[in-house]
Amino acid sequence: MPRIAILFGVTIFVILVVQPFLLAVVPVFGTAAPEFGLLGVIYFAHGVKGSPSRGAGASFATGYLMDLLTGAPVGIHCLIYVVMYFFIRLISFKIYGRSIITQALMGAIISAFAGFLIISFEQWLNPLKHSWVLLRQIPRQAFITALFSPVYFFILWKIDRALTYEAPHDGVFR
């Protein structure tokens, strides 16, 4: 079984189990939860080099699952996650996720950008009067994603290290 499939399975498990648990247990978050699906896409694009089609397929499937779980119009998260995947792969030679601060910043910036794109697409497809009010939630969503980014990247990196012995010990996310 390819390692991208196992990492994808771990990401899906975390989205299905941990993300709703955090929403229920921690009332400070409100309606914002860490974007574990997007963090998985970041790891697929930046941490796992190889076939772009495998990572894009995993990003597409993660986005489709997010569409089904969030009630968003089908295809918005799919499109955004695949766009984010290729965007991160294009600039991945300039991004380094070796420190906790850069991992948190990477998670926050990409989460804020993806949130803005999702709200923009939803406003474009279904122009409601108060849709732009959701932009106020983006900083909180980005902050919460930044808090959980280093931990989630470390977990994915540990699983990735356990699966492949030919990868160097000091990877991008260590």
Backbone bond lengths (Angstrom), bond angles and torsions (degrees), N, CA, C in turn:
res aa  C-N    CA-C-N  psi(-1)  N-CA   C-N-CA  omega(-1)  CA-C   N-CA-C  phi
1 M - - - 1.450 - - 1.530 108.23 -
2 P 1.344 117.97 128.56 1.455 119.67 -179.01 1.528 111.49 -65.49
3 R 1.307 114.63 150.66 1.465 118.27 -175.78 1.509 112.47 -67.70
4 I 1.339 118.89 -27.79 1.466 119.95 177.66 1.520 110.51 -64.76
5 A 1.337 117.11 -32.98 1.463 120.45 177.92 1.525 111.16 -68.42
6 I 1.313 116.90 -38.46 1.468 119.65 178.93 1.520 110.48 -70.29
7 L 1.323 117.14 -42.03 1.464 120.09 176.93 1.526 111.22 -64.39
8 F 1.337 116.24 -36.63 1.459 120.77 175.70 1.531 110.22 -63.46
9 G 1.326 117.13 -41.86 1.463 120.84 178.30 1.520 112.12 -63.08
10 V 1.325 116.81 -39.87 1.470 120.14 177.24 1.527 110.29 -65.18
11 T 1.338 116.56 -42.00 1.468 120.13 178.62 1.519 110.88 -62.03
12 I 1.315 117.96 -43.26 1.460 121.44 179.46 1.523 110.31 -64.64
13 F 1.320 117.57 -41.36 1.458 120.88 177.97 1.533 110.84 -60.46
14 V 1.318 116.48 -43.89 1.467 120.03 -179.98 1.525 110.61 -65.88
15 I 1.331 117.42 -39.79 1.465 120.21 178.31 1.525 110.53 -62.82
16 L 1.323 117.20 -42.13 1.465 120.79 -175.63 1.522 113.16 -76.80
17 V 1.330 118.20 -32.91 1.459 120.53 -172.81 1.531 112.61 -105.57
18 V 1.308 117.21 -52.53 1.465 120.35 -170.81 1.522 112.36 -77.44
19 Q 1.319 118.18 -42.51 1.460 120.47 -176.10 1.532 112.48 -61.13
20 P 1.332 121.03 -48.14 1.474 119.34 175.83 1.525 112.64 -65.33
21 F 1.326 116.58 -32.07 1.463 120.19 177.93 1.528 110.78 -63.33
22 L 1.330 116.97 -42.05 1.461 120.38 178.71 1.521 111.49 -65.05
23 L 1.326 117.11 -37.25 1.465 119.94 177.40 1.522 111.77 -65.19
24 A 1.322 116.80 -36.89 1.463 120.19 -177.60 1.523 112.37 -78.78
25 V 1.320 117.29 -36.24 1.464 120.85 -172.74 1.528 112.62 -86.18
26 V 1.315 118.06 -38.17 1.462 121.44 -174.84 1.536 109.09 -103.49
27 P 1.337 118.05 99.18 1.461 119.45 -177.15 1.521 113.79 -72.91
28 V 1.331 118.19 -14.05 1.464 121.08 179.47 1.530 110.78 -65.62
29 F 1.332 116.73 -31.34 1.459 120.40 -178.55 1.521 112.57 -65.80
30 G 1.318 117.55 -26.80 1.463 120.50 -176.14 1.515 109.95 67.85
31 T 1.318 115.24 -124.53 1.464 119.47 179.84 1.523 111.88 -97.55
32 A 1.321 117.56 2.94 1.466 121.08 179.57 1.526 109.34 -95.14
33 A 1.302 115.78 138.98 1.464 122.36 176.18 1.521 107.71 -136.01
34 P 1.318 117.48 157.05 1.470 117.96 177.88 1.516 111.07 -61.80
35 E 1.306 115.70 143.04 1.463 121.91 -179.13 1.526 109.55 -85.10
36 F 1.330 116.63 76.95 1.458 119.80 -178.15 1.529 111.90 -66.43
37 G 1.314 117.26 -32.21 1.463 119.91 176.86 1.516 111.64 -64.09
38 L 1.321 115.90 -43.60 1.460 120.16 178.83 1.526 111.12 -68.84
39 L 1.323 117.10 -36.06 1.465 119.91 175.88 1.529 110.85 -64.74
40 G 1.338 116.60 -36.09 1.462 119.82 174.35 1.515 111.40 -63.78
41 V 1.328 117.06 -39.61 1.460 121.38 177.66 1.532 110.13 -63.79
42 I 1.332 117.13 -40.74 1.465 120.72 177.29 1.524 109.83 -60.90
43 Y 1.323 116.55 -43.35 1.466 119.16 -179.95 1.522 111.03 -67.83
44 F 1.340 118.02 -39.79 1.466 120.15 177.52 1.527 110.16 -59.57
45 A 1.326 117.03 -41.56 1.463 120.90 -175.16 1.517 112.84 -78.54
46 H 1.313 116.48 -35.73 1.461 119.14 -171.61 1.526 113.36 -104.40
47 G 1.305 116.64 -33.67 1.454 119.99 -175.64 1.503 114.21 -91.78
48 V 1.319 118.18 -29.17 1.458 122.01 -175.98 1.522 108.18 -112.58
49 K 1.319 115.52 101.74 1.459 119.37 176.33 1.523 108.74 -87.26
50 G 1.275 115.55 144.95 1.451 119.92 -178.81 1.509 109.28 157.10
51 S 1.292 116.00 -141.47 1.455 121.58 -176.90 1.532 111.06 -68.15
52 P 1.320 117.58 121.49 1.464 119.50 177.74 1.526 112.64 -64.42
53 S 1.322 116.90 -26.99 1.462 118.82 -177.96 1.525 111.63 -70.75
54 R 1.331 117.79 -34.61 1.469 119.61 177.32 1.524 111.43 -65.59
55 G 1.315 116.04 -46.59 1.459 119.99 179.37 1.512 112.11 -65.73
56 A 1.336 116.70 -39.16 1.462 119.96 177.89 1.526 110.53 -67.01
57 G 1.324 117.04 -37.32 1.470 120.18 177.04 1.520 111.59 -65.46
58 A 1.338 116.15 -42.17 1.470 119.71 177.01 1.521 110.49 -65.67
59 S 1.320 118.24 -37.98 1.468 121.70 177.13 1.519 110.74 -65.43
60 F 1.336 116.40 -41.92 1.457 120.70 178.46 1.533 110.91 -62.78
61 A 1.327 116.58 -44.76 1.470 120.12 -179.91 1.528 111.26 -66.07
62 T 1.326 117.10 -38.36 1.469 120.32 176.60 1.518 110.26 -64.17
63 G 1.320 117.37 -42.83 1.462 121.06 177.33 1.515 112.41 -63.92
64 Y 1.320 116.62 -39.53 1.462 119.73 178.29 1.522 110.89 -64.46
65 L 1.319 117.07 -41.20 1.457 120.70 176.48 1.528 110.80 -62.84
66 M 1.323 117.10 -40.75 1.460 120.27 177.66 1.526 110.83 -64.69
67 D 1.327 117.74 -37.61 1.469 120.33 175.49 1.523 110.98 -60.57
68 L 1.318 116.53 -43.06 1.458 120.30 -179.01 1.525 112.15 -68.77
69 L 1.336 117.17 -37.93 1.462 120.24 -176.98 1.519 113.48 -79.43
70 T 1.320 118.25 -31.37 1.458 120.40 -176.27 1.518 113.46 -92.11
71 G 1.291 118.34 -14.59 1.458 120.32 -178.08 1.516 112.81 81.39
72 A 1.313 117.02 11.22 1.462 120.95 177.52 1.531 108.93 -72.09
73 P 1.319 116.98 157.83 1.467 118.56 175.62 1.528 109.93 -56.01
74 V 1.313 115.88 134.37 1.461 120.85 -175.45 1.522 109.41 -62.85
75 G 1.299 114.52 125.56 1.446 121.40 177.34 1.516 114.35 113.63
76 I 1.328 118.33 -18.57 1.468 119.46 -177.79 1.522 110.80 -69.03
77 H 1.324 117.45 -53.32 1.465 119.89 179.28 1.531 110.51 -66.07
78 C 1.323 117.22 -35.75 1.469 119.81 177.23 1.525 110.20 -57.61
79 L 1.318 116.14 -49.95 1.454 121.09 -179.17 1.523 111.40 -63.38
80 I 1.323 116.71 -47.55 1.465 120.71 -176.96 1.525 110.61 -64.57
81 Y 1.327 117.98 -42.89 1.462 120.44 -178.43 1.524 111.74 -66.55
82 V 1.314 118.00 -38.52 1.470 120.01 177.79 1.532 109.95 -69.59
83 V 1.331 117.23 -40.41 1.469 120.27 176.58 1.525 109.87 -62.23
84 M 1.329 117.43 -43.89 1.471 121.11 178.41 1.528 110.80 -63.18
85 Y 1.333 116.95 -38.85 1.469 120.86 179.17 1.531 110.32 -59.08
86 F 1.327 117.01 -51.61 1.460 119.48 -177.62 1.528 111.69 -71.03
87 F 1.327 117.69 -33.01 1.460 120.84 175.83 1.524 110.50 -62.78
88 I 1.315 117.23 -44.65 1.465 121.09 179.54 1.523 110.51 -67.50
89 R 1.324 117.43 -38.36 1.477 119.42 178.00 1.520 111.27 -65.33
90 L 1.338 116.83 -32.43 1.458 119.36 178.80 1.526 112.26 -68.38
91 I 1.326 116.35 -38.52 1.463 119.54 -176.36 1.523 112.72 -103.47
92 S 1.324 118.10 9.80 1.463 120.20 -172.84 1.514 113.53 -67.08
93 F 1.316 118.60 -20.23 1.454 118.21 178.23 1.522 111.31 -73.23
94 K 1.323 118.07 -15.37 1.460 121.32 179.17 1.520 112.39 -101.64
95 I 1.298 118.11 -10.05 1.464 121.43 -178.35 1.518 108.30 -100.97
96 Y 1.301 115.49 131.75 1.452 120.32 175.75 1.511 108.57 -125.04
97 G 1.317 117.26 125.63 1.442 122.14 -179.02 1.506 112.71 -106.87
98 R 1.313 117.20 37.76 1.461 119.97 -174.98 1.524 113.22 -80.26
99 S 1.306 119.34 -25.64 1.462 120.08 -179.44 1.525 110.16 -108.43
100 I 1.297 115.06 160.36 1.470 120.61 -178.87 1.518 110.41 -63.87
101 I 1.307 117.37 -37.71 1.466 120.67 -178.02 1.527 111.02 -66.78
102 T 1.324 117.33 -44.87 1.463 118.69 179.77 1.524 112.04 -68.85
103 Q 1.329 117.43 -32.84 1.461 119.49 175.45 1.525 110.53 -65.59
104 A 1.331 117.10 -42.51 1.458 120.69 178.60 1.526 110.95 -65.26
105 L 1.324 116.67 -42.52 1.468 119.83 177.90 1.523 111.94 -64.07
106 M 1.333 115.93 -41.18 1.457 119.69 178.75 1.530 110.61 -62.32
107 G 1.334 116.84 -44.14 1.456 120.00 177.94 1.516 112.63 -63.74
108 A 1.338 117.10 -41.22 1.466 120.77 -177.85 1.523 111.89 -69.29
109 I 1.317 117.02 -45.34 1.464 120.20 -176.97 1.525 111.07 -66.41
110 I 1.305 116.74 -44.96 1.469 119.40 -178.78 1.526 110.64 -70.16
111 S 1.338 117.99 -35.01 1.461 121.16 175.91 1.525 111.15 -64.93
112 A 1.334 117.43 -42.15 1.463 120.63 178.69 1.527 110.95 -65.69
113 F 1.330 117.26 -42.36 1.459 121.11 179.70 1.528 111.05 -65.23
114 A 1.333 116.54 -43.83 1.468 120.18 178.82 1.529 110.57 -65.97
115 G 1.337 117.55 -39.52 1.465 120.18 177.33 1.510 112.39 -62.16
116 F 1.332 116.10 -41.75 1.464 119.65 176.99 1.526 111.47 -62.97
117 L 1.338 116.88 -42.60 1.467 119.60 178.44 1.522 112.11 -64.54
118 I 1.328 117.04 -40.72 1.468 120.08 -179.71 1.520 110.75 -64.64
119 I 1.324 117.51 -44.62 1.461 120.50 179.03 1.527 110.63 -66.01
120 S 1.321 117.87 -38.06 1.465 121.34 178.26 1.520 111.53 -64.01
121 F 1.336 116.93 -44.60 1.461 120.07 178.95 1.524 111.16 -65.28
122 E 1.330 117.14 -40.97 1.458 119.26 178.74 1.521 110.83 -65.01
123 Q 1.329 117.72 -38.13 1.464 120.73 177.62 1.525 110.29 -67.00
124 W 1.313 117.17 -36.50 1.444 120.80 179.96 1.532 110.76 -69.79
125 L 1.351 117.25 -40.09 1.455 120.54 -178.74 1.527 112.94 -77.17
126 N 1.330 116.69 -36.18 1.457 121.10 -176.32 1.525 108.01 -136.65
127 P 1.334 117.54 83.03 1.463 119.88 -173.57 1.531 112.60 -72.44
128 L 1.312 115.62 95.02 1.459 121.36 174.63 1.528 109.01 -97.79
129 K 1.320 115.26 158.35 1.455 119.84 -175.38 1.524 112.94 -64.62
130 H 1.318 116.98 -41.26 1.454 120.95 -172.33 1.529 113.44 -105.66
131 S 1.309 118.76 21.37 1.460 120.65 -178.58 1.525 112.63 -68.59
132 W 1.316 117.13 -32.01 1.457 119.94 -177.79 1.523 112.29 -71.74
133 V 1.334 117.32 -11.49 1.462 120.78 177.14 1.528 110.33 -64.14
134 L 1.325 117.04 -25.60 1.462 120.60 179.13 1.527 112.71 -65.33
135 L 1.325 117.31 -16.01 1.463 119.88 177.80 1.527 111.39 -62.96
136 R 1.322 117.35 -24.32 1.463 120.71 178.16 1.522 112.21 -66.52
137 Q 1.302 117.52 -22.05 1.459 121.19 -178.42 1.528 112.35 -83.77
138 I 1.306 118.44 -15.39 1.462 121.85 -176.58 1.532 112.75 -60.68
139 P 1.347 121.08 -44.66 1.478 118.01 179.28 1.530 113.31 -61.91
140 R 1.326 117.26 -39.09 1.465 119.56 178.42 1.531 110.71 -67.01
141 Q 1.321 116.49 -41.93 1.464 121.01 177.76 1.527 110.52 -61.77
142 A 1.326 117.22 -43.32 1.462 120.96 179.68 1.529 110.93 -65.75
143 F 1.330 117.16 -39.54 1.463 120.44 179.53 1.525 111.39 -64.92
144 I 1.322 116.92 -44.44 1.466 120.65 -179.90 1.526 110.59 -66.44
145 T 1.325 117.31 -38.94 1.463 120.34 176.17 1.521 110.54 -64.55
146 A 1.329 117.40 -38.08 1.469 120.89 178.06 1.522 111.20 -64.45
147 L 1.323 117.46 -35.77 1.463 120.19 179.13 1.532 112.07 -64.00
148 F 1.319 116.43 -39.11 1.462 120.78 -175.23 1.529 113.51 -92.62
149 S 1.325 118.56 -10.88 1.469 121.39 -176.43 1.527 113.97 -58.10
150 P 1.341 119.57 -52.78 1.473 117.90 -176.89 1.530 113.35 -61.15
151 V 1.317 116.87 -38.38 1.471 120.11 -179.54 1.528 110.43 -66.27
152 Y 1.319 116.33 -45.46 1.460 120.18 -177.95 1.529 111.36 -68.20
153 F 1.338 117.14 -40.41 1.464 119.72 175.99 1.523 111.15 -62.75
154 F 1.326 117.19 -39.23 1.457 120.40 178.91 1.530 110.79 -64.14
155 I 1.336 117.11 -41.70 1.466 120.59 178.75 1.528 110.11 -63.31
156 L 1.326 117.01 -46.57 1.463 119.75 179.32 1.532 110.93 -63.87
157 W 1.337 117.52 -38.15 1.455 119.86 179.46 1.524 111.10 -66.61
158 K 1.335 117.67 -39.93 1.465 120.67 178.39 1.533 110.80 -63.21
159 I 1.321 116.49 -42.76 1.471 120.18 177.73 1.527 109.69 -64.37
160 D 1.331 116.67 -42.46 1.455 121.20 179.29 1.531 110.91 -63.38
161 R 1.313 118.21 -40.17 1.464 122.04 177.25 1.521 111.25 -65.11
162 A 1.331 116.84 -37.34 1.463 119.44 179.66 1.536 111.14 -68.88
163 L 1.326 117.08 -27.26 1.463 120.48 -177.46 1.523 113.03 -84.41
164 T 1.315 117.42 -33.21 1.457 119.87 -176.26 1.514 109.65 -122.73
165 Y 1.283 116.36 121.78 1.454 121.28 179.74 1.514 112.01 -92.58
166 E 1.331 118.01 -11.79 1.459 118.75 179.92 1.518 112.35 -88.45
167 A 1.335 118.06 -8.50 1.461 120.93 177.99 1.520 109.38 -75.28
168 P 1.337 116.51 148.31 1.467 118.26 179.05 1.530 111.20 -66.55
169 H 1.320 115.91 151.80 1.462 120.39 -177.49 1.510 112.99 -68.84
170 D 1.307 117.38 -30.09 1.457 118.96 178.76 1.526 108.81 -104.19
171 G 1.306 116.22 86.73 1.444 122.51 -178.85 1.505 111.65 -82.39
172 V 1.301 115.48 -170.92 1.455 120.86 179.71 1.520 109.32 -65.65
173 F 1.320 117.06 -44.05 1.452 121.65 179.51 1.519 107.84 -107.49
174 R 1.291 117.40 101.51 1.468 118.84 179.54 1.498 110.52 -125.96
